[in-house]
Amino acid sequence: MKTKFWIVLLLALILVLGACAPEPVAEPPAVQEPATTEEVVAEEAAVEVPAAEEAMAEGPFRVAVVMPSAINDLAFSQSMFDALLVVQAGMGGEAAMEIVYSEGMFVVDDAAAAIRDYATEGYDLVIAHGSQYGSSLQEIAPDFPNTSFAWGTTVNTFTDEGITNIFAYEARSEEGGYVNGVIAASMSESGILGVVGPIEAGDAKLYVDGFVAGAKSANPDIVVNVNYIGSFSDVALAAEAANTHIAAGADVLTGTAQMVVGAIGVAEETGVLWFGTQASQTSLAPTIVVANQVYHWEVVLNDMIALIKEGTYGGTAYALTLANGGQVMDYNPEFEIPASAETTVQGIIDGSITIAIGE
């Protein structure tokens, strides 16, 4: 009995001592040192993000343009719209660049409302494609400091007024006008040329002055009759002016702005030669359009967009020239163009020909 008692007592003591034993201590987790800046950069660089996904994340570059006439006017407005399409294609299409437009904005107040609406909607670049829109931009641009605006044709960016988000652009259209004048004078049989001008301002005046200078350089005795009708858009007045020139003996006509379709129609009916500017007008009357000075605004648009993406919203004035490819001579293959045409182009580019305009 005593032996059994001591065995039970010993077992109980062992159980009590076991219950009081301390818990085993677990090994502490390993501490990971924070990555250095160089390691983080290296790790991020190793993760490739497809360019297309980056573009989608950023969204397309958004451009709005307000124009005084239609996008297919074969003149001023079409020259800008065509250039925007070229830029869009170069950037990768609609996914990379969005284009919206308001056409036929010949009423300045309506154009101003459209410009403000586009800025309010957050477009990256709002183009006011007309020198008549300048006062509207002066008022609107300061209200949208993070929106870029552009207008032409002019060299005024309003930086002298403390405005920093307006680009300006112009076409040195006297250059192509000069080339057209040289060709026109050499092809005229009557020795009389007629010019249908809109309003004596901007690239219109530069073109007319250049045309006159070029014609006089080719033939000092040439007669160049110039008529400004006082409108960019009055087709009927342009047609009337063309008839007046032809009645005065002109066998070659030229003109600028969207209203020239009226003059071209008259020229085609009477078999009088025509020289175009701003956009190619050959398709309108292929039997009488000899040559065109064509604007390529994409030359300046690409630079504007690059600056905007870098955070510069304005302050630069641009010019289209024959030298920078912003102006291109377009010849109708149905006509034999005199060699003096390309000689004149090269002379303007290399500076051996200087254009005395306004004389």
Secondary structure, DSSP 8 states (H G I E B T S, - for coil): -HHHHHHHHHHHHHHHHHHTS---------------HHHHHHHHHHS---HHHHHHHH--EEEEEE-SS-TTSSSHHHHHHHHHHHHHHHHTSTTTEEEEEE----SHHHHHHHHHHHHHTT-SEEEE-SGGGHHHHHHHGGG-TTSEEEEES-----GGGT--SEEEEEE-THHHHHHHHHHHHHH-SSSEEEEEESSSSHHHHHHHHHHHHHHHHH-TT-EEEEEE-S-SS-HHHHHHHHHHHHHTT-SEEEE-STTHHHHHHHHHHHT-EEEEEES--TTT-TTTEEEEEEE-THHHHHHHHHHHHHT--S--EEEE-TTTTSEEEEE-TTS---THHHHHHHHHHHTSS---TT-
